[in-house]
Amino acid sequence: MAVRAEFQIFQILNEEGNTVRGIPELSPDRLLAVYQGMKTIRLLDEKMIGLQRQGRIGFYGASTGEEAAVIGSAEALKPEDWIFPALRQGGALLYRGFHLKDFISQVFGNSGDLHKGHQMPCHYSSRSFHHTAWSSCIATQLPHAVGAGYASKYLNETSVIFAYLGDGATSTADFHAALNFAGVFRVPVVFFCQNNQWAISVPLEKQTAVKFLSLKASAYGIPGICVDGNDVLACYHASKEAADKARKGAGPTFIEAVTFRVGAHTTSDDPKLYRDESMVEAWKKRDPILRMRKFLESEKLWNQKMEKDLDKKIADEIQDAIEKVESFPPPEVETLFEDTFLKKSWNLIEQEKDLNCILHPEQLTANRF
Ligand SMILES: Cc1ncc(C[n+]2csc(CCOP(=O)(O)OP(=O)(O)O)c2C)c(N)n1
């Protein structure tokens, strides 16, 4: 079943959770893992937003409503594949096996954080899980992803690169440069665009005049696919097909997953100031998690008791991880000067000495002044 949906939205599960075409080959275990992955993001988002409101963390960017896009695409990846994320793909890193404690430590930015608090919260990365750090500058990850894909091709490796972006990123120069290069050099990259309809306060109709963002791909000689981003099986199927194609040397694909940002852009934003809540309520009825749950129930793979048990299991794991992470002290001050350069530059050495004088004035010697 090839996905050819340039002018319509490809779907496998409709909003009632019924199949409208054959389902992809996924074992019951994988289907349940997908469901658990989506639920984990949802419960984690709720909890972390609560922590931010209590002043226990500084910032959080949620993926609520976009779980199917994140997990459906991540399910298509092999361990050797790389993710070049935007803001909302942390759930994919968790889904690929990153530890919850390390994940939450990144948000706290304390000494438990593998990156010693050097990044903004929710800008997760892990070399061992092939998940690069996002720079926060919209779309800069796209040329980087294409460069990594070009390297994979040049070295005759089989790894495929997933480059994630939002709808807002499609209006940037980096988007153009990345898709153009990928198209010309047939780079093994899958561009996965979570079209959540908003770029902070800019709605899609002010972002572009095209009906589907996936149409933009044709200008670069790249197949553009549009999928229902709240249908996890459709997201998986399109991603798997695109990844397989890229792995075989058949070049890049652009996937637009049509979804909706149900919550605020981040905890620093208040969407009530610029959008009508009725729109949010309408999209909540298309909830990707509920849709998959209905499907699993119809397949006799899920029931109410399992749902209750899973909720408790995930909530306990999150609570346990938060308690551990919150007990970690801040990173050592010296770590501020580490990891940027292999060899510390002269000005960093000077700054480190100055800071040391402020922190330990008793160590000041007459010689220094
Ligand atoms: C180059 C650049 N311009 C502007 C911003 C400010 N900014 C932060 S997030 C954002 C919107 C991003 O929207 P989108 O790409 O649709 O992704 P979403 O956050 O909706 O997932 C903007 C404009 C930025 N971070 N980088």
The ligand as an SDF file (V2000), in Angstrom:
LIG
                    3D

 26 27  0  0  0  0  0  0  0  0999 V2000
   15.1270   31.8790   13.4700 C   0  0  0  0  0  0  0  0  0  0  0  0
   14.0790   32.0650   14.5480 C   0  0  0  0  0  0  0  0  0  0  0  0
   13.1050   32.9710   14.3890 N   0  0  0  0  0  0  0  0  0  0  0  0
   12.1770   33.1310   15.3400 C   0  0  0  0  0  0  0  0  0  0  0  0
   12.2050   32.3730   16.4800 C   0  0  0  0  0  0  0  0  0  0  0  0
   11.1360   32.5410   17.5600 C   0  0  0  0  0  0  0  0  0  0  0  0
   10.2720   31.3560   17.5500 N   0  0  0  0  0  0  0  0  0  0  0  0
   10.4020   30.3860   18.4880 C   0  0  0  0  0  0  0  0  0  0  0  0
    9.3330   29.1260   18.2440 S   0  0  0  0  0  0  0  0  0  0  0  0
    8.6590   29.8790   16.8990 C   0  0  0  0  0  0  0  0  0  0  0  0
    7.5250   29.2520   16.1410 C   0  0  0  0  0  0  0  0  0  0  0  0
    7.8440   27.9030   15.6430 C   0  0  0  0  0  0  0  0  0  0  0  0
    6.7130   27.3880   15.0010 O   0  0  0  0  0  0  0  0  0  0  0  0
    6.7480   26.0320   14.2430 P   0  0  0  0  0  0  0  0  0  0  0  0
    7.9540   25.9330   13.3770 O   0  0  0  0  0  0  0  0  0  0  0  0
    5.4370   25.8920   13.5640 O   0  0  0  0  0  0  0  0  0  0  0  0
    6.9160   24.9390   15.3930 O   0  0  0  0  0  0  0  0  0  0  0  0
    6.0120   24.6770   16.6710 P   0  0  0  0  0  0  0  0  0  0  0  0
    6.6490   25.4370   17.7970 O   0  0  0  0  0  0  0  0  0  0  0  0
    4.6220   25.1110   16.3840 O   0  0  0  0  0  0  0  0  0  0  0  0
    6.1170   23.2070   16.9080 O   0  0  0  0  0  0  0  0  0  0  0  0
    9.2840   31.1010   16.6400 C   0  0  0  0  0  0  0  0  0  0  0  0
    8.9240   32.0090   15.5390 C   0  0  0  0  0  0  0  0  0  0  0  0
   13.2550   31.4370   16.6120 C   0  0  0  0  0  0  0  0  0  0  0  0
   13.3460   30.6270   17.6820 N   0  0  0  0  0  0  0  0  0  0  0  0
   14.1520   31.2710   15.6300 N   0  0  0  0  0  0  0  0  0  0  0  0
  1  2  1  0
  2  3  1  0
  2 26  2  0
  3  4  2  0
  4  5  1  0
  5  6  1  0
  5 24  2  0
  6  7  1  0
  7  8  2  0
  7 22  1  0
  8  9  1  0
  9 10  1  0
 10 11  1  0
 10 22  2  0
 11 12  1  0
 12 13  1  0
 13 14  1  0
 14 15  2  0
 14 16  1  0
 14 17  1  0
 17 18  1  0
 18 19  2  0
 18 20  1  0
 18 21  1  0
 22 23  1  0
 24 25  1  0
 24 26  1  0
M  CHG  1   7   1
M  END
$$$$
